[in-house]
């Protein structure tokens, strides 16, 4: 159960490795994968959405944003910052429109209008 994960740490000396600790036994599990970013994002998403872990991984927001489409049409929306990425929501109903996981974000452009 994701609620048993008490910590999650990446290895600074090895980019392909991370360790998580399971409570109440404080057992450590070390994982090595060339897809560490993908695994960490998926693990953080599952842990964040777990009812027992939601206070440990709070979401920040919603922040009012405007999305500019390729056609240059702007639409209002909201962004939540979660432990695994950015969650775009509809401004009126709060319906999730899209999730941008940190592993897929190369850069952000913030424009103040």
Phi, psi and omega in degrees: 000137182296335179295346180272352179282119182261337175203157181218118187228133175271150180273118182291335182271344182224109185295344183262007190233143172212160183229139169231151184248135181253130177264161004273359185275350184056036177283133180261139175237126181252130180238141176232126182205142174290350180250042184302317182299316178299313180297317180295318178297316180293319178295317179294322178297314179296317180295321180294321182278354176286128182304326183283342182254353186303326176292335181282335181236073183290156173260146181248137181122195010280149176250132179289132181221164170240129178263132176254121180277171180302330180278006181072011176278133180260144175223141180282148178196190179225149175238136170250141175260117181248172182293342185247352180164195178256134182249116179269130181235154172293138184291325184281306188258350182075015179290135179290121179267319182198150176244125178255102182285145183303329181295338183259357183267118178270319179199160176238144175242115179260124181240124178265124180246000000 
